[in-house]
């Protein structure tokens, strides 16, 4: 059977910086001096003045706007100004319209879902505040003119792309590159963009015709086996960790590791010689029908296996801590096979196994449960905020390559890695047939850290 046509979209989280003249407001409308106490009570509002994200007030770091349209609480406190609402969103929309076919501007963060990603969107991100004054001045130093420092402001945004077909590179590559260029501007622009540790870049991957269970199972297993190695492709604050660690992204292997063995997940980096961990030999042969629920039987075995093979040479013997990590990885993979390929497994069950804490995991399987078929996606959430097109391109090709690999594994009833074979990043790239230019790109990226 021919592979499904993969589709994808990208969500960019960023902070838009701008001179006040770029907003559709009179200069006298801006309120620039706001106490920290007052900022802590200000909520980002919708077009109508209502608020959302109830109970999740992240504070406010942008200009206020003099207005009679403030809530009762603000009036009672003697405040006659409101937060910015759609004004920065409208600016972003104006920047994008010359380079894309359609842009929706909506302060409701769910508005672009209703659009089904037909167009690019600009929306609030209530968890992403504007920049502190010193950070803003430093980030925009190349374009803020002397004497204009107090007239620059910033605002956090989320910009989801429209849906693209992966094979149509002649369409999506220049379009995404043009969007990023328009948002960044140049030294002569009265706007610019900033991404910092609070920002992420999320890639949603879907398939025309839907997502079958078997490829999803193989993707889940491949992710579990290689998560710690894929972590090395990312900056420190975007490496998957346990839910208890409260990092930006949560590991997908939570369900496979006993609570008492958490340090094998939280503390371990590839310290075994050669950076490889043995999967062990649990004797499970994969078989069955891939047309729907998985009918095969993967025996978790005795969890001990052959102890794994260690390749490479760092000149150091494997210590007790490394042996502990190896043993826990073997046990984790055995448990992963048992749960992921459980008899009568369903997409809903798999999503709950891979994302026990909701959508905040490295790969979010929860959106596979959306009621509308063309909104069902796998969301790869791990990447840090990014406005560099080559970096965006290679990450899109990597995550879609993982999905393609899972399709091939499902078709051939082969696990990646096979039972008893040590997982590694280089082996994963080889199995994916990831372009050598992409491998070189990530080797250089990792070396820079």
C-alpha positions as CSV (number, residue, x, y, z in Angstrom):
1,X,0.0,0.0,0.0
2,X,1.3,3.4,-0.9
3,X,2.3,5.7,2.0
4,X,-0.3,8.3,3.1
5,X,0.2,11.9,2.1
6,X,1.6,13.6,5.2
7,X,0.4,17.0,6.1
8,X,1.9,19.4,8.7
9,X,1.7,22.8,10.2
10,X,4.0,24.8,12.5
11,X,3.1,26.9,15.5
12,X,5.6,29.7,16.2
13,X,5.7,31.2,19.7
14,X,7.4,34.6,19.7
15,X,7.5,38.1,21.2
16,X,6.7,40.8,18.7
17,X,8.5,44.1,19.4
18,X,7.4,47.3,17.8
19,X,7.4,51.1,17.9
20,X,4.1,52.5,19.2
21,X,3.5,54.1,15.9
22,X,2.9,50.7,14.4
23,X,-0.2,50.1,16.4
24,X,-3.6,51.6,15.3
25,X,-3.8,53.8,18.4
26,X,-3.2,57.5,19.1
27,X,0.0,58.2,20.9
28,X,-1.9,59.7,23.8
29,X,-3.8,56.4,24.4
30,X,-0.7,54.6,25.7
31,X,-0.2,54.2,29.4
32,X,3.5,53.3,30.0
33,X,3.9,53.6,33.7
34,X,2.1,50.7,35.5
35,X,3.0,49.5,38.9
36,X,4.1,45.9,39.3
37,X,1.1,45.3,41.6
38,X,-1.3,46.5,38.9
39,X,0.5,44.5,36.2
40,X,0.0,41.3,38.3
41,X,-3.7,41.8,38.1
42,X,-4.1,42.6,34.4
43,X,-5.3,39.9,32.2
44,X,-4.9,39.6,28.4
45,X,-8.3,40.3,27.0
46,X,-10.3,39.4,23.9
47,X,-11.7,41.7,21.3
48,X,-14.9,42.2,23.4
49,X,-13.0,42.9,26.7
50,X,-13.8,39.5,28.2
51,X,-10.9,37.5,29.7
52,X,-9.8,34.0,29.2
53,X,-7.4,31.6,30.9
54,X,-9.3,32.1,34.1
55,X,-7.1,31.2,37.1
56,X,-4.0,31.4,34.9
57,X,-2.9,35.0,35.2
58,X,0.7,35.2,34.0
59,X,0.9,38.9,34.5
60,X,1.3,41.7,31.9
61,X,4.4,43.5,30.7
62,X,3.1,45.6,27.8
63,X,1.7,49.1,27.5
64,X,-1.8,49.9,28.8
65,X,-4.4,51.6,26.7
66,X,-6.7,54.4,28.0
67,X,-10.2,53.2,27.5
68,X,-13.7,53.2,29.0
69,X,-13.9,49.5,28.1
70,X,-12.3,48.2,31.2
71,X,-13.7,45.6,33.6
72,X,-15.6,46.4,36.8
73,X,-12.7,45.4,38.9
74,X,-10.4,47.8,37.2
75,X,-12.8,50.6,37.5
76,X,-13.3,49.9,41.2
77,X,-9.5,50.1,41.7
78,X,-9.5,53.5,39.9
79,X,-7.8,52.1,36.8
80,X,-9.2,53.5,33.5
81,X,-6.9,51.7,31.2
82,X,-6.9,48.2,29.8
83,X,-4.3,45.8,28.4
84,X,-3.6,45.7,24.7
85,X,-6.1,43.3,23.0
86,X,-5.9,42.8,19.3
87,X,-3.7,45.8,18.4
88,X,-0.4,43.8,18.3
89,X,-2.2,40.9,16.6
90,X,-3.4,43.3,13.9
91,X,0.2,44.5,13.4
92,X,1.4,40.9,12.9
93,X,-1.5,40.3,10.5
94,X,-0.5,43.3,8.4
95,X,3.1,42.0,8.3
96,X,2.0,38.6,7.0
97,X,-0.7,39.5,4.5
98,X,1.8,40.5,1.7
99,X,3.5,37.1,1.8
100,X,0.6,34.6,2.4
101,X,-2.8,34.1,0.9
102,X,-4.8,34.5,4.1
103,X,-4.4,35.5,7.7
104,X,-6.9,35.2,10.6
105,X,-6.4,37.5,13.5
106,X,-8.2,36.3,16.6
107,X,-7.6,37.0,20.2
108,X,-9.4,33.8,21.1
109,X,-6.6,31.1,21.2
110,X,-9.1,28.5,19.9
111,X,-10.2,30.6,16.9
112,X,-7.7,29.1,14.5
113,X,-8.9,25.6,15.3
114,X,-12.4,26.6,14.1
115,X,-10.7,27.7,10.9
116,X,-9.3,24.2,10.5
117,X,-5.9,25.7,9.7
118,X,-6.9,26.8,6.2
119,X,-5.1,30.1,6.8
120,X,-2.2,31.4,8.8
121,X,-3.4,32.7,12.2
122,X,-2.3,35.3,14.8
123,X,-3.5,34.8,18.3
124,X,-2.6,35.6,21.9
125,X,-0.5,33.3,24.0
126,X,-1.5,34.1,27.6
127,X,1.6,32.3,29.0
128,X,3.9,34.5,26.9
129,X,4.3,38.0,28.3
130,X,6.1,40.9,26.6
131,X,9.8,41.6,27.4
132,X,11.0,43.4,30.4
133,X,12.2,46.9,29.4
134,X,15.9,46.1,29.7
135,X,15.5,42.9,27.6
136,X,13.5,44.8,25.0
137,X,16.1,47.5,24.6
138,X,18.9,45.0,24.3
139,X,17.1,42.8,21.8
140,X,16.1,45.7,19.5
141,X,19.3,47.8,19.9
142,X,20.0,47.6,16.2
143,X,16.7,49.5,15.3
144,X,15.7,51.7,18.3
145,X,16.8,55.2,17.6
146,X,18.2,57.5,20.3
147,X,15.4,59.2,22.2
148,X,12.8,56.6,21.2
149,X,13.5,54.0,23.9
150,X,10.2,54.7,25.8
151,X,8.1,54.4,22.6
152,X,9.0,50.7,22.0
153,X,6.9,47.9,23.4
154,X,6.4,44.2,23.0
155,X,3.7,41.5,23.1
156,X,3.7,37.7,23.2
157,X,2.1,36.0,20.2
158,X,1.4,32.5,18.8
159,X,1.3,32.2,15.0
160,X,0.1,28.8,13.7
161,X,0.6,28.2,10.0
162,X,-1.9,26.8,7.5
163,X,-1.8,23.1,6.7
164,X,0.9,22.1,4.2
165,X,1.4,18.9,2.2
166,X,4.9,17.6,3.0
167,X,5.8,16.7,-0.6
168,X,4.9,20.2,-1.8
169,X,8.3,21.7,-0.9
170,X,8.1,24.2,-3.6
171,X,5.1,25.7,-1.7
172,X,5.8,25.4,2.0
173,X,9.6,26.2,2.0
174,X,9.4,29.6,0.4
175,X,6.2,30.5,2.2
176,X,7.5,29.7,5.7
177,X,10.8,31.4,4.9
178,X,8.9,34.6,3.8
179,X,6.7,34.6,6.9
180,X,9.8,34.4,9.2
181,X,11.5,37.1,7.2
182,X,8.5,39.4,7.4
183,X,8.2,38.9,11.2
184,X,11.9,39.5,11.9
185,X,12.2,42.7,9.7
186,X,15.6,44.3,9.5
187,X,17.6,47.1,11.0
188,X,15.4,49.7,9.3
189,X,12.1,48.2,10.5
190,X,10.0,49.6,13.3
191,X,9.3,46.1,14.5
192,X,11.2,42.9,15.2
193,X,10.8,39.6,16.9
194,X,12.4,37.8,19.8
195,X,12.4,34.2,20.9
196,X,13.7,33.2,24.3
197,X,13.5,30.3,26.7
198,X,9.8,30.8,27.1
199,X,9.1,30.2,23.4
200,X,8.6,26.9,21.6
201,X,8.0,25.8,18.0
202,X,5.4,23.0,17.7
203,X,5.0,20.9,14.6
204,X,1.7,19.1,14.0
205,X,1.8,16.1,11.6
206,X,-1.3,14.6,10.1
207,X,-2.1,12.3,7.3
208,X,-4.7,12.5,4.5
209,X,-6.9,9.5,5.2
210,X,-6.3,9.5,9.0
211,X,-3.9,7.8,11.3
212,X,-4.1,4.0,11.7
213,X,-3.2,2.4,15.0
214,X,-0.2,0.3,14.0
215,X,2.0,3.1,12.7
216,X,1.2,5.1,15.8
217,X,2.2,2.1,18.0
218,X,5.5,1.8,16.2
219,X,6.1,5.6,16.4
220,X,5.4,5.4,20.2
221,X,7.9,2.6,20.6
222,X,10.6,4.3,18.5
223,X,10.1,7.5,20.5
224,X,10.4,5.6,23.8
225,X,13.6,3.9,22.7
226,X,15.3,7.0,21.4
227,X,13.9,9.8,23.5
228,X,17.1,10.4,25.5
229,X,19.1,10.5,22.3
230,X,16.7,12.9,20.5
231,X,17.0,15.0,23.7
232,X,20.6,15.7,22.7
233,X,19.4,17.5,19.6
234,X,17.8,20.2,21.8
235,X,18.9,22.9,24.2
236,X,18.9,22.0,27.8
237,X,15.6,23.6,28.8
238,X,13.8,21.6,26.1
239,X,15.0,18.2,27.0
240,X,12.2,15.9,28.1
241,X,12.1,15.3,31.8
242,X,9.7,13.8,34.3
243,X,6.4,15.6,35.1
244,X,7.8,16.1,38.6
245,X,10.7,18.2,37.3
246,X,8.2,20.7,35.8
247,X,10.3,21.4,32.7
248,X,9.0,22.9,29.5
249,X,8.3,19.5,28.0
250,X,7.5,16.2,29.8
251,X,8.9,12.9,28.8
252,X,6.7,10.4,26.9
253,X,8.2,7.4,28.8
254,X,6.6,8.2,32.2
255,X,4.2,5.2,32.0
256,X,7.1,2.8,31.4
257,X,9.3,3.6,34.3
258,X,8.5,2.7,38.0
259,X,8.4,5.7,40.3
260,X,11.3,4.5,42.3
261,X,13.5,4.3,39.2
262,X,12.8,7.9,38.1
263,X,16.5,8.8,38.2
264,X,17.2,6.7,35.2
265,X,14.9,9.2,33.3
266,X,15.7,12.4,35.1
267,X,19.5,12.1,35.7
268,X,20.7,10.0,32.8
269,X,22.3,11.3,29.7
270,X,24.1,9.1,27.2
271,X,27.1,8.3,29.4
272,X,27.5,4.7,28.5
273,X,30.5,4.2,26.2
274,X,29.6,5.2,22.7
275,X,26.4,6.8,23.9
276,X,24.4,3.6,23.4
277,X,22.1,1.7,25.6
278,X,21.3,-2.0,25.1
279,X,17.7,-2.9,24.7
280,X,18.1,-6.4,26.1
281,X,16.7,-9.5,24.6
282,X,13.1,-10.1,25.7
283,X,12.2,-12.6,23.1
284,X,9.2,-10.8,21.8
285,X,8.4,-11.3,18.1
286,X,6.1,-8.8,16.6
287,X,3.2,-10.1,14.4
288,X,-0.5,-9.7,13.8
289,X,-2.9,-7.6,11.8
290,X,-2.0,-3.9,11.2
291,X,-5.3,-3.0,9.7
292,X,-6.9,-2.0,13.0
293,X,-6.3,-3.0,16.6
294,X,-3.1,-4.8,17.0
295,X,-3.6,-8.5,17.1
296,X,0.0,-9.6,17.6
297,X,1.6,-10.6,20.9
298,X,4.7,-8.9,22.2
299,X,5.9,-10.8,25.2
300,X,7.6,-8.5,27.7
301,X,9.8,-11.5,28.6
302,X,11.9,-11.7,31.6
303,X,13.1,-8.1,31.3
304,X,16.7,-9.2,31.8
305,X,17.8,-10.4,28.3
306,X,21.4,-10.2,27.3
307,X,22.1,-7.1,29.2
308,X,22.6,-5.1,26.0
309,X,25.7,-4.6,23.8
310,X,27.8,-1.5,24.3
311,X,29.6,-0.2,21.3
312,X,32.1,2.6,20.9
313,X,35.0,3.5,23.2
314,X,35.5,6.4,25.5
315,X,38.3,4.8,27.5
316,X,36.1,4.4,30.6
317,X,34.6,1.3,32.0
318,X,30.8,1.2,32.6
319,X,30.3,2.1,36.3
320,X,27.6,1.0,38.6
321,X,25.5,4.1,37.7
322,X,25.8,3.3,34.0
323,X,24.9,-0.3,34.7
324,X,21.8,0.8,36.6
325,X,20.8,3.0,33.7
326,X,21.3,0.1,31.2
327,X,19.2,-2.2,33.3
328,X,16.4,0.4,33.7
329,X,16.4,1.1,30.0
330,X,16.0,-2.6,29.3
331,X,13.2,-2.8,31.7
332,X,11.6,0.4,30.3
333,X,11.7,-0.9,26.7
334,X,10.2,-4.3,27.8
335,X,7.4,-2.4,29.6
336,X,7.0,-0.1,26.6
337,X,6.5,-3.1,24.3
338,X,4.0,-4.6,26.7
339,X,1.9,-1.5,27.0
340,X,2.1,0.0,23.6
341,X,1.3,-3.3,21.8
342,X,-1.1,-4.5,24.4
343,X,-3.9,-6.8,23.0
344,X,-7.0,-4.8,22.1
345,X,-5.0,-1.6,22.1
346,X,-6.8,1.5,20.7
347,X,-5.7,5.0,19.6
348,X,-7.4,6.4,22.8
349,X,-5.6,4.0,25.0
350,X,-2.2,4.6,23.3
351,X,-2.7,8.4,23.7
352,X,-3.3,8.0,27.4
353,X,-0.3,5.8,27.8
354,X,2.0,8.2,26.0
355,X,0.6,11.4,27.4
356,X,-0.6,10.7,31.0
357,X,-0.3,14.4,31.9
358,X,-2.1,15.8,28.9
359,X,-0.7,17.6,25.9
360,X,2.5,18.9,27.6
361,X,4.6,15.9,26.6
362,X,7.5,15.9,24.0
363,X,5.1,14.4,21.5
364,X,1.4,15.1,22.1
365,X,-0.8,12.2,21.1
366,X,-3.9,13.7,22.7
367,X,-4.9,15.6,19.6
368,X,-5.4,12.3,17.8
369,X,-8.6,12.1,19.8
370,X,-10.2,15.3,18.3
371,X,-13.6,14.7,16.9
372,X,-12.9,16.2,13.5
373,X,-10.7,14.0,11.3
374,X,-8.7,16.7,9.6
375,X,-7.8,18.2,13.0
376,X,-6.3,15.0,14.3
377,X,-2.6,15.4,14.5
378,X,0.6,14.4,16.3
379,X,2.1,17.4,17.9
380,X,5.8,17.5,18.3
381,X,6.3,20.1,21.0
382,X,10.0,19.8,21.9
383,X,11.8,22.3,19.8
384,X,12.7,25.7,21.3
385,X,11.4,28.9,19.8
386,X,12.9,29.5,16.3
387,X,12.8,32.0,13.5
388,X,15.6,30.6,11.5
389,X,14.2,28.9,8.4
390,X,16.9,26.2,7.9
391,X,16.4,25.1,11.5
392,X,12.7,25.0,11.0
393,X,13.1,23.0,7.8
394,X,15.3,20.3,9.3
395,X,13.1,19.8,12.3
396,X,10.0,19.4,10.0
397,X,11.9,16.9,8.0
398,X,13.1,15.0,11.1
399,X,9.7,14.7,12.8
400,X,7.9,13.7,9.5
401,X,10.8,11.3,8.9
402,X,10.0,9.6,12.2
403,X,6.4,9.2,11.1
404,X,7.5,7.7,7.8
405,X,9.8,5.3,9.6
406,X,6.9,4.2,11.8
407,X,4.8,3.5,8.7
408,X,7.5,1.3,7.3
409,X,8.0,-0.5,10.6
410,X,4.3,-1.2,10.8
411,X,4.2,-2.5,7.2
412,X,7.1,-4.9,7.8
413,X,6.3,-5.9,11.4
414,X,9.8,-4.7,12.5
415,X,10.6,-2.8,15.7
416,X,13.0,0.1,15.6
417,X,15.3,-0.7,17.2
418,X,14.9,-4.4,17.0
419,X,14.9,-6.3,20.3
420,X,18.5,-6.7,21.5
421,X,19.9,-3.9,19.4
422,X,21.3,-0.8,21.0
423,X,19.5,2.4,20.1
424,X,21.5,5.4,19.1
425,X,20.9,8.7,17.3
426,X,23.1,7.8,14.4
427,X,21.3,4.4,14.0
428,X,17.9,6.2,14.2
429,X,19.0,8.6,11.4
430,X,20.1,5.7,9.3
431,X,16.8,3.8,9.8
432,X,15.0,7.0,8.9
433,X,17.2,7.5,5.8
434,X,17.5,11.1,7.2
435,X,19.5,13.2,4.7
436,X,23.2,13.4,5.3
437,X,23.0,17.2,5.1
438,X,20.5,17.1,8.0
439,X,22.7,14.8,10.0
440,X,25.6,17.2,9.6
441,X,23.3,20.1,10.6
442,X,22.4,18.5,13.9
443,X,26.0,17.3,14.6
444,X,27.1,20.9,14.3
445,X,24.2,22.1,16.4
446,X,24.9,19.7,19.2
447,X,28.6,20.5,19.0
448,X,27.8,24.2,19.6
449,X,26.4,23.3,23.0
